[in-house]
Amino acid sequence: MSNKANCRLAWNSVADGKSISATSYAGNMLPDNLLNNQIQSKWRSTTTAQQILSGNLGELLPVGYFCFYAHNLSPTSTIRFVLSINADYSNPSIDQTFNGLEPTYGLGELLGLYLGGYSLETFFTKYTVQWFTQVFGQYWKVIITDPDNTDGYIQAGRLKFGEYFEGFYNMSWGYASDIKTNSKVVISESLARYVRKRAQQRTFSIDFSYLNELEEQTIINMISQIDIKNDILFSAYPLLGTSQENLHTALCFMESWKPRSRVSVPFRTWGLNLVESV
Protein backbone atom coordinates (compact mmCIF):
# COMPACT_ATOMS: atom_id res chain seq x y z
CA MET A 1 0.00 0.00 0.00
CA SER A 2 2.74 2.45 0.95
CA ASN A 3 5.79 2.85 -1.21
CA LYS A 4 7.81 3.70 1.90
CA ALA A 5 6.82 1.26 4.67
CA ASN A 6 4.09 -1.14 5.66
CA CYS A 7 1.34 0.08 7.98
CA ARG A 8 2.36 0.34 11.60
CA LEU A 9 0.63 -0.20 14.96
CA ALA A 10 2.19 1.07 18.20
CA TRP A 11 0.50 0.23 21.48
CA ASN A 12 3.49 -0.11 23.79
CA SER A 13 4.32 3.13 25.64
CA VAL A 14 7.38 2.63 27.82
CA ALA A 15 7.00 5.86 29.83
CA ASP A 16 3.46 5.09 31.04
CA GLY A 17 3.33 4.52 34.77
CA LYS A 18 6.75 6.08 35.29
CA SER A 19 7.65 9.45 36.80
CA ILE A 20 7.84 12.53 34.59
CA SER A 21 9.03 16.07 35.28
CA ALA A 22 8.45 19.34 33.43
CA THR A 23 9.96 22.80 33.37
CA SER A 24 6.58 24.20 34.41
CA TYR A 25 2.92 23.33 34.72
CA ALA A 26 -0.23 25.33 35.31
CA GLY A 27 -2.48 24.40 38.21
CA ASN A 28 -3.63 20.78 38.00
CA MET A 29 -2.54 20.44 34.36
CA LEU A 30 0.33 18.21 35.44
CA PRO A 31 2.92 16.50 33.20
CA ASP A 32 1.59 13.17 34.51
CA ASN A 33 -1.51 13.82 32.40
CA LEU A 34 0.62 13.07 29.33
CA LEU A 35 1.10 9.46 30.39
CA ASN A 36 -2.50 8.27 30.30
CA ASN A 37 -4.89 7.76 27.40
CA GLN A 38 -7.37 10.52 28.34
CA ILE A 39 -6.12 13.15 25.89
CA GLN A 40 -8.59 15.76 27.14
CA SER A 41 -6.68 15.72 30.44
CA LYS A 42 -3.70 17.83 29.42
CA TRP A 43 -0.34 19.11 30.58
CA ARG A 44 0.07 22.87 30.16
CA SER A 45 3.12 25.07 30.71
CA THR A 46 2.92 28.48 32.33
CA THR A 47 4.72 30.33 29.51
CA THR A 48 5.96 29.86 25.94
CA ALA A 49 9.56 29.63 27.14
CA GLN A 50 11.40 26.45 26.16
CA GLN A 51 9.94 23.49 28.03
CA ILE A 52 11.71 20.26 28.96
CA LEU A 53 9.85 17.06 29.80
CA SER A 54 12.03 14.26 31.16
CA GLY A 55 11.97 10.90 32.87
CA ASN A 56 13.72 7.66 33.80
CA LEU A 57 12.35 4.39 32.42
CA GLY A 58 14.07 2.41 35.17
CA GLU A 59 15.81 0.05 32.74
CA LEU A 60 16.91 -0.15 29.12
CA LEU A 61 13.78 -0.40 26.97
CA PRO A 62 13.22 -0.45 23.18
CA VAL A 63 12.00 2.67 21.37
CA GLY A 64 11.13 2.97 17.69
CA TYR A 65 8.54 5.75 17.56
CA PHE A 66 7.62 9.07 19.18
CA CYS A 67 4.10 10.50 19.47
CA PHE A 68 3.12 13.92 20.89
CA TYR A 69 -0.63 14.19 20.55
CA ALA A 70 -3.42 16.75 21.02
CA HIS A 71 -1.00 19.66 21.32
CA ASN A 72 -1.25 23.37 20.46
CA LEU A 73 2.17 23.82 18.83
CA SER A 74 2.59 26.44 16.12
CA PRO A 75 4.09 25.89 12.64
CA THR A 76 7.40 27.43 13.78
CA SER A 77 7.81 25.10 16.77
CA THR A 78 10.40 22.34 17.13
CA ILE A 79 10.62 19.22 19.27
CA ARG A 80 13.88 17.57 20.26
CA PHE A 81 13.64 13.98 21.50
CA VAL A 82 16.63 12.50 23.30
CA LEU A 83 16.88 8.91 24.53
CA SER A 84 20.05 7.84 26.33
CA ILE A 85 21.54 4.90 28.20
CA ASN A 86 23.02 7.20 30.84
CA ALA A 87 21.58 9.94 33.04
CA ASP A 88 23.77 12.77 31.72
CA TYR A 89 22.69 12.09 28.11
CA SER A 90 26.33 11.90 26.99
CA ASN A 91 25.68 8.69 25.07
CA PRO A 92 22.32 9.15 23.34
CA SER A 93 20.62 6.37 21.40
CA ILE A 94 18.32 8.97 19.79
CA ASP A 95 18.89 12.71 19.54
CA GLN A 96 16.66 14.18 16.86
CA THR A 97 14.99 17.54 16.34
CA PHE A 98 11.92 17.84 14.12
CA ASN A 99 9.07 20.22 13.34
CA GLY A 100 6.35 20.41 15.94
CA LEU A 101 3.71 20.68 13.23
CA GLU A 102 4.02 19.16 9.78
CA PRO A 103 2.45 20.77 6.69
CA THR A 104 -1.00 19.49 5.83
CA TYR A 105 0.15 19.03 2.25
CA GLY A 106 3.53 17.93 1.00
CA LEU A 107 5.51 20.14 -1.34
CA GLY A 108 3.83 20.27 -4.74
CA GLU A 109 0.77 18.26 -3.72
CA LEU A 110 -1.68 21.11 -4.11
CA LEU A 111 -1.25 24.35 -5.99
CA GLY A 112 -1.95 27.68 -4.37
CA LEU A 113 -2.46 28.51 -0.74
CA TYR A 114 -1.59 25.12 0.72
CA LEU A 115 1.68 24.56 -1.14
CA GLY A 116 3.79 23.38 1.74
CA GLY A 117 1.53 25.36 4.07
CA TYR A 118 -0.29 24.61 7.27
CA SER A 119 -4.01 24.04 7.46
CA LEU A 120 -6.21 22.29 9.97
CA GLU A 121 -9.05 21.74 7.54
CA THR A 122 -8.44 18.00 7.41
CA PHE A 123 -7.42 17.47 11.02
CA PHE A 124 -9.37 17.01 14.20
CA THR A 125 -6.34 16.89 16.50
CA LYS A 126 -2.83 18.33 16.17
CA TYR A 127 -0.15 15.70 16.54
CA THR A 128 3.53 14.98 15.92
CA VAL A 129 4.69 11.45 15.06
CA GLN A 130 8.21 10.29 14.25
CA TRP A 131 9.54 6.82 13.43
CA PHE A 132 13.05 5.58 14.23
CA THR A 133 15.17 2.49 13.78
CA GLN A 134 14.54 0.72 17.07
CA VAL A 135 17.14 1.37 19.77
CA PHE A 136 17.36 0.98 23.55
CA GLY A 137 17.55 3.64 26.23
CA GLN A 138 16.62 4.43 29.82
CA TYR A 139 16.71 8.21 30.26
CA TRP A 140 14.69 10.48 28.03
CA LYS A 141 13.85 14.13 27.55
CA VAL A 142 11.63 16.12 25.19
CA ILE A 143 12.66 19.73 24.55
CA ILE A 144 9.88 21.89 23.12
CA THR A 145 10.66 25.27 21.57
CA ASP A 146 7.69 27.41 20.55
CA PRO A 147 8.20 31.08 21.52
CA ASP A 148 5.73 32.28 18.86
CA ASN A 149 2.78 30.33 20.25
CA THR A 150 -0.10 32.82 20.37
CA ASP A 151 -1.88 30.90 23.14
CA GLY A 152 0.76 32.06 25.60
CA TYR A 153 1.48 28.51 26.76
CA ILE A 154 2.32 25.03 25.48
CA GLN A 155 0.04 22.09 26.08
CA ALA A 156 -0.55 18.50 24.99
CA GLY A 157 -2.76 15.56 25.88
CA ARG A 158 -0.54 12.54 25.23
CA LEU A 159 3.13 11.59 25.09
CA LYS A 160 3.80 8.08 23.89
CA PHE A 161 6.92 6.26 22.70
CA GLY A 162 8.12 2.65 22.55
CA GLU A 163 8.05 -0.27 20.11
CA TYR A 164 5.85 -0.58 17.04
CA PHE A 165 4.54 -3.50 14.98
CA GLU A 166 5.07 -3.70 11.23
CA GLY A 167 4.18 -6.96 9.51
CA PHE A 168 6.47 -8.52 6.94
CA TYR A 169 3.52 -8.27 4.56
CA ASN A 170 1.44 -5.11 4.44
CA MET A 171 -2.25 -4.80 5.26
CA SER A 172 -4.55 -6.30 2.68
CA TRP A 173 -6.25 -4.43 -0.11
CA GLY A 174 -9.62 -3.18 1.09
CA TYR A 175 -8.34 -0.95 3.89
CA ALA A 176 -11.11 1.55 4.68
CA SER A 177 -11.21 4.86 6.51
CA ASP A 178 -14.17 7.09 7.30
CA ILE A 179 -15.40 9.91 9.53
CA LYS A 180 -17.77 9.03 12.34
CA THR A 181 -20.22 11.63 13.57
CA ASN A 182 -21.19 11.72 17.23
CA SER A 183 -23.69 14.55 16.81
CA LYS A 184 -27.31 13.86 17.68
CA VAL A 185 -30.52 15.15 16.10
CA VAL A 186 -33.19 16.34 18.53
CA ILE A 187 -36.77 17.07 17.40
CA SER A 188 -38.68 19.51 19.58
CA GLU A 189 -42.40 19.35 20.39
CA SER A 190 -43.00 21.86 17.59
CA LEU A 191 -41.05 19.54 15.23
CA ALA A 192 -38.12 21.93 14.97
CA ARG A 193 -34.89 20.13 14.22
CA TYR A 194 -31.82 20.73 16.40
CA VAL A 195 -28.39 19.14 16.28
CA ARG A 196 -26.30 18.56 19.38
CA LYS A 197 -22.84 18.96 17.91
CA ARG A 198 -20.13 16.54 19.06
CA ALA A 199 -16.57 15.95 17.95
CA GLN A 200 -16.11 13.81 14.87
CA GLN A 201 -13.75 10.83 14.83
CA ARG A 202 -11.80 9.16 12.07
CA THR A 203 -12.29 5.39 11.79
CA PHE A 204 -10.02 2.78 10.23
CA SER A 205 -10.75 -0.80 9.20
CA ILE A 206 -7.65 -2.93 8.59
CA ASP A 207 -7.17 -6.54 7.52
CA PHE A 208 -4.04 -8.68 7.35
CA SER A 209 -3.92 -11.77 5.15
CA TYR A 210 -0.36 -13.00 5.69
CA LEU A 211 0.59 -13.00 9.36
CA ASN A 212 3.24 -15.55 10.33
CA GLU A 213 3.27 -17.40 13.66
CA LEU A 214 5.46 -14.84 15.44
CA GLU A 215 3.32 -11.95 14.20
CA GLU A 216 0.18 -13.78 15.29
CA GLN A 217 1.63 -14.15 18.80
CA THR A 218 2.45 -10.43 18.82
CA ILE A 219 -1.18 -9.65 17.93
CA ILE A 220 -2.44 -11.97 20.68
CA ASN A 221 -0.20 -10.17 23.17
CA MET A 222 -1.45 -6.79 21.95
CA ILE A 223 -5.11 -7.73 22.42
CA SER A 224 -4.43 -9.09 25.92
CA GLN A 225 -2.51 -5.94 26.87
CA ILE A 226 -4.72 -3.16 25.59
CA ASP A 227 -8.17 -4.70 24.94
CA ILE A 228 -10.51 -1.76 24.17
CA LYS A 229 -9.17 0.28 27.10
CA ASN A 230 -5.71 1.54 26.08
CA ASP A 231 -4.72 3.60 23.06
CA ILE A 232 -2.88 2.51 19.95
CA LEU A 233 -1.08 4.63 17.36
CA PHE A 234 -1.93 3.68 13.78
CA SER A 235 -0.31 4.83 10.54
CA ALA A 236 -1.46 3.40 7.21
CA TYR A 237 1.30 5.06 5.18
CA PRO A 238 4.27 5.74 7.48
CA LEU A 239 7.22 7.66 6.03
CA LEU A 240 5.25 8.58 2.90
CA GLY A 241 5.71 12.30 3.62
CA THR A 242 2.47 13.50 2.03
CA SER A 243 -1.04 14.42 3.10
CA GLN A 244 -1.96 10.73 2.82
CA GLU A 245 0.35 9.91 5.70
CA ASN A 246 -1.10 12.72 7.81
CA LEU A 247 -4.72 11.87 7.05
CA HIS A 248 -4.20 8.20 7.83
CA THR A 249 -2.24 8.55 11.08
CA ALA A 250 -4.11 8.73 14.38
CA LEU A 251 -4.07 7.81 18.03
CA CYS A 252 -6.95 5.36 18.37
CA PHE A 253 -8.77 2.80 20.45
CA MET A 254 -9.63 -0.68 19.23
CA GLU A 255 -13.37 -0.77 18.70
CA SER A 256 -13.46 -4.44 17.68
CA TRP A 257 -11.38 -7.13 16.03
CA LYS A 258 -11.92 -10.26 13.98
CA PRO A 259 -11.05 -13.86 14.87
CA ARG A 260 -7.70 -15.03 13.61
CA SER A 261 -8.02 -17.60 10.85
CA ARG A 262 -5.42 -19.97 9.46
CA VAL A 263 -5.77 -19.94 5.69
CA SER A 264 -2.53 -21.66 4.66
CA VAL A 265 0.81 -22.76 5.99
CA PRO A 266 2.19 -20.67 7.65
CA PHE A 267 -0.17 -17.71 7.26
CA ARG A 268 -3.05 -16.38 9.36
CA THR A 269 -5.60 -13.66 8.65
CA TRP A 270 -6.76 -11.06 11.15
CA GLY A 271 -8.52 -7.70 11.15
CA LEU A 272 -9.36 -4.84 13.48
CA ASN A 273 -11.46 -1.69 13.59
CA LEU A 274 -10.06 1.48 15.14
CA VAL A 275 -11.71 4.73 16.19
CA GLU A 276 -9.78 7.96 16.77
CA SER A 277 -9.18 9.21 20.29
CA VAL A 278 -10.62 12.72 20.74
C-alpha positions as CSV (number, residue, x, y, z in Angstrom):
1,M,0.0,0.0,0.0
2,S,2.7,2.5,0.9
3,N,5.8,2.9,-1.2
4,K,7.8,3.7,1.9
5,A,6.8,1.3,4.7
6,N,4.1,-1.1,5.7
7,C,1.3,0.1,8.0
8,R,2.4,0.3,11.6
9,L,0.6,-0.2,15.0
10,A,2.2,1.1,18.2
11,W,0.5,0.2,21.5
12,N,3.5,-0.1,23.8
13,S,4.3,3.1,25.6
14,V,7.4,2.6,27.8
15,A,7.0,5.9,29.8
16,D,3.5,5.1,31.0
17,G,3.3,4.5,34.8
18,K,6.8,6.1,35.3
19,S,7.6,9.5,36.8
20,I,7.8,12.5,34.6
21,S,9.0,16.1,35.3
22,A,8.4,19.3,33.4
23,T,10.0,22.8,33.4
24,S,6.6,24.2,34.4
25,Y,2.9,23.3,34.7
26,A,-0.2,25.3,35.3
27,G,-2.5,24.4,38.2
28,N,-3.6,20.8,38.0
29,M,-2.5,20.4,34.4
30,L,0.3,18.2,35.4
31,P,2.9,16.5,33.2
32,D,1.6,13.2,34.5
33,N,-1.5,13.8,32.4
34,L,0.6,13.1,29.3
35,L,1.1,9.5,30.4
36,N,-2.5,8.3,30.3
37,N,-4.9,7.8,27.4
38,Q,-7.4,10.5,28.3
39,I,-6.1,13.1,25.9
40,Q,-8.6,15.8,27.1
41,S,-6.7,15.7,30.4
42,K,-3.7,17.8,29.4
43,W,-0.3,19.1,30.6
44,R,0.1,22.9,30.2
45,S,3.1,25.1,30.7
46,T,2.9,28.5,32.3
47,T,4.7,30.3,29.5
48,T,6.0,29.9,25.9
49,A,9.6,29.6,27.1
50,Q,11.4,26.5,26.2
51,Q,9.9,23.5,28.0
52,I,11.7,20.3,29.0
53,L,9.9,17.1,29.8
54,S,12.0,14.3,31.2
55,G,12.0,10.9,32.9
56,N,13.7,7.7,33.8
57,L,12.3,4.4,32.4
58,G,14.1,2.4,35.2
59,E,15.8,0.0,32.7
60,L,16.9,-0.1,29.1
61,L,13.8,-0.4,27.0
62,P,13.2,-0.4,23.2
63,V,12.0,2.7,21.4
64,G,11.1,3.0,17.7
65,Y,8.5,5.8,17.6
66,F,7.6,9.1,19.2
67,C,4.1,10.5,19.5
68,F,3.1,13.9,20.9
69,Y,-0.6,14.2,20.5
70,A,-3.4,16.8,21.0
71,H,-1.0,19.7,21.3
72,N,-1.2,23.4,20.5
73,L,2.2,23.8,18.8
74,S,2.6,26.4,16.1
75,P,4.1,25.9,12.6
76,T,7.4,27.4,13.8
77,S,7.8,25.1,16.8
78,T,10.4,22.3,17.1
79,I,10.6,19.2,19.3
80,R,13.9,17.6,20.3
81,F,13.6,14.0,21.5
82,V,16.6,12.5,23.3
83,L,16.9,8.9,24.5
84,S,20.1,7.8,26.3
85,I,21.5,4.9,28.2
86,N,23.0,7.2,30.8
87,A,21.6,9.9,33.0
88,D,23.8,12.8,31.7
89,Y,22.7,12.1,28.1
90,S,26.3,11.9,27.0
91,N,25.7,8.7,25.1
92,P,22.3,9.2,23.3
93,S,20.6,6.4,21.4
94,I,18.3,9.0,19.8
95,D,18.9,12.7,19.5
96,Q,16.7,14.2,16.9
97,T,15.0,17.5,16.3
98,F,11.9,17.8,14.1
99,N,9.1,20.2,13.3
100,G,6.3,20.4,15.9
101,L,3.7,20.7,13.2
102,E,4.0,19.2,9.8
103,P,2.5,20.8,6.7
104,T,-1.0,19.5,5.8
105,Y,0.1,19.0,2.3
106,G,3.5,17.9,1.0
107,L,5.5,20.1,-1.3
108,G,3.8,20.3,-4.7
109,E,0.8,18.3,-3.7
110,L,-1.7,21.1,-4.1
111,L,-1.2,24.4,-6.0
112,G,-1.9,27.7,-4.4
113,L,-2.5,28.5,-0.7
114,Y,-1.6,25.1,0.7
115,L,1.7,24.6,-1.1
116,G,3.8,23.4,1.7
117,G,1.5,25.4,4.1
118,Y,-0.3,24.6,7.3
119,S,-4.0,24.0,7.5
120,L,-6.2,22.3,10.0
121,E,-9.1,21.7,7.5
122,T,-8.4,18.0,7.4
123,F,-7.4,17.5,11.0
124,F,-9.4,17.0,14.2
125,T,-6.3,16.9,16.5
126,K,-2.8,18.3,16.2
127,Y,-0.1,15.7,16.5
128,T,3.5,15.0,15.9
129,V,4.7,11.5,15.1
130,Q,8.2,10.3,14.3
131,W,9.5,6.8,13.4
132,F,13.1,5.6,14.2
133,T,15.2,2.5,13.8
134,Q,14.5,0.7,17.1
135,V,17.1,1.4,19.8
136,F,17.4,1.0,23.5
137,G,17.5,3.6,26.2
138,Q,16.6,4.4,29.8
139,Y,16.7,8.2,30.3
140,W,14.7,10.5,28.0
141,K,13.8,14.1,27.5
142,V,11.6,16.1,25.2
143,I,12.7,19.7,24.5
144,I,9.9,21.9,23.1
145,T,10.7,25.3,21.6
146,D,7.7,27.4,20.6
147,P,8.2,31.1,21.5
148,D,5.7,32.3,18.9
149,N,2.8,30.3,20.3
150,T,-0.1,32.8,20.4
151,D,-1.9,30.9,23.1
152,G,0.8,32.1,25.6
153,Y,1.5,28.5,26.8
154,I,2.3,25.0,25.5
155,Q,0.0,22.1,26.1
156,A,-0.5,18.5,25.0
157,G,-2.8,15.6,25.9
158,R,-0.5,12.5,25.2
159,L,3.1,11.6,25.1
160,K,3.8,8.1,23.9
161,F,6.9,6.3,22.7
162,G,8.1,2.7,22.5
163,E,8.0,-0.3,20.1
164,Y,5.9,-0.6,17.0
165,F,4.5,-3.5,15.0
166,E,5.1,-3.7,11.2
167,G,4.2,-7.0,9.5
168,F,6.5,-8.5,6.9
169,Y,3.5,-8.3,4.6
170,N,1.4,-5.1,4.4
171,M,-2.2,-4.8,5.3
172,S,-4.6,-6.3,2.7
173,W,-6.3,-4.4,-0.1
174,G,-9.6,-3.2,1.1
175,Y,-8.3,-1.0,3.9
176,A,-11.1,1.5,4.7
177,S,-11.2,4.9,6.5
178,D,-14.2,7.1,7.3
179,I,-15.4,9.9,9.5
180,K,-17.8,9.0,12.3
181,T,-20.2,11.6,13.6
182,N,-21.2,11.7,17.2
183,S,-23.7,14.5,16.8
184,K,-27.3,13.9,17.7
185,V,-30.5,15.2,16.1
186,V,-33.2,16.3,18.5
187,I,-36.8,17.1,17.4
188,S,-38.7,19.5,19.6
189,E,-42.4,19.4,20.4
190,S,-43.0,21.9,17.6
191,L,-41.0,19.5,15.2
192,A,-38.1,21.9,15.0
193,R,-34.9,20.1,14.2
194,Y,-31.8,20.7,16.4
195,V,-28.4,19.1,16.3
196,R,-26.3,18.6,19.4
197,K,-22.8,19.0,17.9
198,R,-20.1,16.5,19.1
199,A,-16.6,16.0,17.9
200,Q,-16.1,13.8,14.9
201,Q,-13.8,10.8,14.8
202,R,-11.8,9.2,12.1
203,T,-12.3,5.4,11.8
204,F,-10.0,2.8,10.2
205,S,-10.8,-0.8,9.2
206,I,-7.7,-2.9,8.6
207,D,-7.2,-6.5,7.5
208,F,-4.0,-8.7,7.4
209,S,-3.9,-11.8,5.1
210,Y,-0.4,-13.0,5.7
211,L,0.6,-13.0,9.4
212,N,3.2,-15.5,10.3
213,E,3.3,-17.4,13.7
214,L,5.5,-14.8,15.4
215,E,3.3,-12.0,14.2
216,E,0.2,-13.8,15.3
217,Q,1.6,-14.2,18.8
218,T,2.5,-10.4,18.8
219,I,-1.2,-9.6,17.9
220,I,-2.4,-12.0,20.7
221,N,-0.2,-10.2,23.2
222,M,-1.5,-6.8,22.0
223,I,-5.1,-7.7,22.4
224,S,-4.4,-9.1,25.9
225,Q,-2.5,-5.9,26.9
226,I,-4.7,-3.2,25.6
227,D,-8.2,-4.7,24.9
228,I,-10.5,-1.8,24.2
229,K,-9.2,0.3,27.1
230,N,-5.7,1.5,26.1
231,D,-4.7,3.6,23.1
232,I,-2.9,2.5,20.0
233,L,-1.1,4.6,17.4
234,F,-1.9,3.7,13.8
235,S,-0.3,4.8,10.5
236,A,-1.5,3.4,7.2
237,Y,1.3,5.1,5.2
238,P,4.3,5.7,7.5
239,L,7.2,7.7,6.0
240,L,5.2,8.6,2.9
241,G,5.7,12.3,3.6
242,T,2.5,13.5,2.0
243,S,-1.0,14.4,3.1
244,Q,-2.0,10.7,2.8
245,E,0.4,9.9,5.7
246,N,-1.1,12.7,7.8
247,L,-4.7,11.9,7.0
248,H,-4.2,8.2,7.8
249,T,-2.2,8.5,11.1
250,A,-4.1,8.7,14.4
251,L,-4.1,7.8,18.0
252,C,-7.0,5.4,18.4
253,F,-8.8,2.8,20.4
254,M,-9.6,-0.7,19.2
255,E,-13.4,-0.8,18.7
256,S,-13.5,-4.4,17.7
257,W,-11.4,-7.1,16.0
258,K,-11.9,-10.3,14.0
259,P,-11.1,-13.9,14.9
260,R,-7.7,-15.0,13.6
261,S,-8.0,-17.6,10.8
262,R,-5.4,-20.0,9.5
263,V,-5.8,-19.9,5.7
264,S,-2.5,-21.7,4.7
265,V,0.8,-22.8,6.0
266,P,2.2,-20.7,7.6
267,F,-0.2,-17.7,7.3
268,R,-3.1,-16.4,9.4
269,T,-5.6,-13.7,8.7
270,W,-6.8,-11.1,11.2
271,G,-8.5,-7.7,11.1
272,L,-9.4,-4.8,13.5
273,N,-11.5,-1.7,13.6
274,L,-10.1,1.5,15.1
275,V,-11.7,4.7,16.2
276,E,-9.8,8.0,16.8
277,S,-9.2,9.2,20.3
278,V,-10.6,12.7,20.7
